[in-house]
Amino acid sequence: AAIAYHFGGKEELYRACLVHIVQSVSQGLSEGLKPSEDTGLDAVEARTALKETVFAMTAFMLATPQVASFVRLVVREQMDPTPSFDLLFRNFMEPIHRRLCRLWALATGADAESEATKVAVFSLLGQVLLFRIARAAALRRMGWRDMGEGELAILRQRIAINVDLLTRAAEGKAK
């Protein structure tokens, strides 16, 4: 009865949970969601900004305790979207992906809206998401107890290498 009284029903409660997730993620990823101040960057600066944005996302996604409870709902929405999926997509998924695509384009000379750029950026995001979604397996296989500063430093190093390798390989194809 309290759900109906406060939210109007289960669907509205579910949507309120997603709104809370959007607000929390938007606050935690404010750097990744910032407006396009990146347009004047050269390739090296764009590559650095791309790395820094992915690093910030990595730290937030892997070392913020409350994110663990969000992941289940977000993954559920990815696998079986409800009408509320648009809320997640429009408010944090798409803006972050678009920003990373712009940075990728500046770093490589590619078109920010090309299929190749979008796929490349999804692959960069996938390396972070794997450590969040498959956390138990990753921690066990790595012999880590948790994702602390030392573990994040190792992941940052790998992300930097991957961004450098992938953007340089794409740079040759974009020209």
C-alpha positions as a Python dict, from the first residue, in 0.01 Angstrom:
ca = {
    (1, 'A'): (0, 0, 0),
    (2, 'A'): (291, 237, 74),
    (3, 'I'): (422, 193, -281),
    (4, 'A'): (87, 293, -429),
    (5, 'Y'): (56, 585, -188),
    (6, 'H'): (406, 729, -242),
    (7, 'F'): (474, 634, -602),
    (8, 'G'): (143, 543, -763),
    (9, 'G'): (245, 183, -837),
    (10, 'K'): (535, -52, -901),
    (11, 'E'): (619, 96, -1240),
    (12, 'E'): (647, 444, -1091),
    (13, 'L'): (864, 310, -806),
    (14, 'Y'): (1089, 142, -1062),
    (15, 'R'): (1113, 467, -1259),
    (16, 'A'): (1193, 657, -938),
    (17, 'C'): (1481, 412, -879),
    (18, 'L'): (1610, 479, -1230),
    (19, 'V'): (1582, 855, -1175),
    (20, 'H'): (1791, 813, -859),
    (21, 'I'): (2049, 613, -1056),
    (22, 'V'): (2062, 880, -1328),
    (23, 'Q'): (2112, 1155, -1071),
    (24, 'S'): (2383, 962, -886),
    (25, 'V'): (2566, 859, -1202),
    (26, 'S'): (2537, 1207, -1353),
    (27, 'Q'): (2687, 1355, -1038),
    (28, 'G'): (2963, 1091, -1024),
    (29, 'L'): (3044, 1124, -1392),
    (30, 'S'): (3003, 1500, -1419),
    (31, 'E'): (3345, 1528, -1582),
    (32, 'G'): (3250, 1274, -1849),
    (33, 'L'): (2921, 1452, -1915),
    (34, 'K'): (3064, 1802, -1941),
    (35, 'P'): (2966, 2000, -2251),
    (36, 'S'): (3182, 1986, -2558),
    (37, 'E'): (3480, 2198, -2465),
    (38, 'D'): (3694, 1957, -2662),
    (39, 'T'): (3654, 2094, -3013),
    (40, 'G'): (3982, 2286, -3020),
    (41, 'L'): (4203, 1998, -2908),
    (42, 'D'): (4478, 1856, -3127),
    (43, 'A'): (4518, 1478, -3162),
    (44, 'V'): (4754, 1441, -2865),
    (45, 'E'): (4535, 1655, -2637),
    (46, 'A'): (4223, 1467, -2749),
    (47, 'R'): (4390, 1132, -2679),
    (48, 'T'): (4483, 1255, -2331),
    (49, 'A'): (4129, 1382, -2269),
    (50, 'L'): (3990, 1048, -2390),
    (51, 'K'): (4213, 861, -2146),
    (52, 'E'): (4126, 1094, -1857),
    (53, 'T'): (3754, 1058, -1923),
    (54, 'V'): (3774, 680, -1935),
    (55, 'F'): (3993, 684, -1621),
    (56, 'A'): (3733, 891, -1435),
    (57, 'M'): (3459, 653, -1546),
    (58, 'T'): (3669, 357, -1436),
    (59, 'A'): (3725, 497, -1088),
    (60, 'F'): (3358, 582, -1048),
    (61, 'M'): (3228, 252, -1188),
    (62, 'L'): (3468, 27, -1000),
    (63, 'A'): (3549, 202, -673),
    (64, 'T'): (3219, 368, -580),
    (65, 'P'): (3032, 131, -346),
    (66, 'Q'): (2679, 241, -440),
    (67, 'V'): (2740, 166, -808),
    (68, 'A'): (2721, -207, -738),
    (69, 'S'): (2352, -179, -655),
    (70, 'F'): (2287, 28, -969),
    (71, 'V'): (2450, -217, -1204),
    (72, 'R'): (2181, -481, -1172),
    (73, 'L'): (1906, -242, -1277),
    (74, 'V'): (2111, -87, -1557),
    (75, 'V'): (2209, -429, -1695),
    (76, 'R'): (1845, -541, -1670),
    (77, 'E'): (1744, -236, -1874),
    (78, 'Q'): (2014, -314, -2129),
    (79, 'M'): (1900, -674, -2168),
    (80, 'D'): (1526, -617, -2152),
    (81, 'P'): (1450, -246, -2199),
    (82, 'T'): (1138, -103, -2041),
    (83, 'P'): (987, 232, -2139),
    (84, 'S'): (1216, 381, -1873),
    (85, 'F'): (1531, 280, -2063),
    (86, 'D'): (1515, 611, -2248),
    (87, 'L'): (1573, 787, -1917),
    (88, 'L'): (1906, 607, -1870),
    (89, 'F'): (2008, 636, -2232),
    (90, 'R'): (1924, 1003, -2281),
    (91, 'N'): (2062, 1128, -1949),
    (92, 'F'): (2397, 953, -1917),
    (93, 'M'): (2466, 675, -2165),
    (94, 'E'): (2429, 876, -2483),
    (95, 'P'): (2598, 1199, -2361),
    (96, 'I'): (2904, 1009, -2240),
    (97, 'H'): (2923, 801, -2557),
    (98, 'R'): (2888, 1112, -2776),
    (99, 'R'): (3164, 1292, -2584),
    (100, 'L'): (3396, 994, -2612),
    (101, 'C'): (3317, 970, -2985),
    (102, 'R'): (3407, 1339, -3029),
    (103, 'L'): (3736, 1284, -2847),
    (104, 'W'): (3804, 971, -3053),
    (105, 'A'): (3738, 1167, -3371),
    (106, 'L'): (3973, 1446, -3267),
    (107, 'A'): (4242, 1193, -3175),
    (108, 'T'): (4212, 995, -3497),
    (109, 'G'): (4074, 1227, -3763),
    (110, 'A'): (3769, 1002, -3798),
    (111, 'D'): (3405, 1111, -3819),
    (112, 'A'): (3259, 1127, -3465),
    (113, 'E'): (2929, 979, -3584),
    (114, 'S'): (3070, 703, -3802),
    (115, 'E'): (2986, 344, -3725),
    (116, 'A'): (3356, 264, -3682),
    (117, 'T'): (3398, 539, -3421),
    (118, 'K'): (3090, 432, -3227),
    (119, 'V'): (3204, 69, -3222),
    (120, 'A'): (3556, 170, -3117),
    (121, 'V'): (3420, 374, -2825),
    (122, 'F'): (3189, 91, -2718),
    (123, 'S'): (3493, -138, -2715),
    (124, 'L'): (3678, 107, -2489),
    (125, 'L'): (3380, 121, -2254),
    (126, 'G'): (3354, -258, -2260),
    (127, 'Q'): (3690, -298, -2092),
    (128, 'V'): (3564, -94, -1796),
    (129, 'L'): (3221, -256, -1786),
    (130, 'L'): (3370, -605, -1784),
    (131, 'F'): (3546, -533, -1455),
    (132, 'R'): (3216, -407, -1310),
    (133, 'I'): (2983, -678, -1442),
    (134, 'A'): (3227, -969, -1407),
    (135, 'R'): (3376, -826, -1088),
    (136, 'A'): (3378, -1150, -888),
    (137, 'A'): (3561, -1341, -1162),
    (138, 'A'): (3805, -1057, -1229),
    (139, 'L'): (3890, -1015, -860),
    (140, 'R'): (3937, -1388, -809),
    (141, 'R'): (4143, -1439, -1124),
    (142, 'M'): (4361, -1137, -1046),
    (143, 'G'): (4400, -1237, -681),
    (144, 'W'): (4264, -898, -573),
    (145, 'R'): (4045, -845, -266),
    (146, 'D'): (3882, -527, -396),
    (147, 'M'): (3922, -242, -645),
    (148, 'G'): (4138, 5, -457),
    (149, 'E'): (4390, 263, -572),
    (150, 'G'): (4655, 3, -659),
    (151, 'E'): (4416, -198, -875),
    (152, 'L'): (4279, 115, -1039),
    (153, 'A'): (4636, 222, -1122),
    (154, 'I'): (4692, -109, -1301),
    (155, 'L'): (4367, -66, -1494),
    (156, 'R'): (4455, 296, -1580),
    (157, 'Q'): (4785, 179, -1723),
    (158, 'R'): (4611, -81, -1942),
    (159, 'I'): (4345, 169, -2054),
    (160, 'A'): (4617, 418, -2151),
    (161, 'I'): (4795, 153, -2357),
    (162, 'N'): (4469, 46, -2523),
    (163, 'V'): (4365, 404, -2605),
    (164, 'D'): (4708, 476, -2753),
    (165, 'L'): (4714, 158, -2960),
    (166, 'L'): (4356, 183, -3083),
    (167, 'T'): (4359, 553, -3166),
    (168, 'R'): (4691, 529, -3347),
    (169, 'A'): (4568, 232, -3550),
    (170, 'A'): (4246, 419, -3635),
    (171, 'E'): (4439, 737, -3714),
    (172, 'G'): (4608, 567, -4007),
    (173, 'K'): (4273, 446, -4143),
    (174, 'A'): (4093, 780, -4104),
    (175, 'K'): (4340, 964, -4328),
}
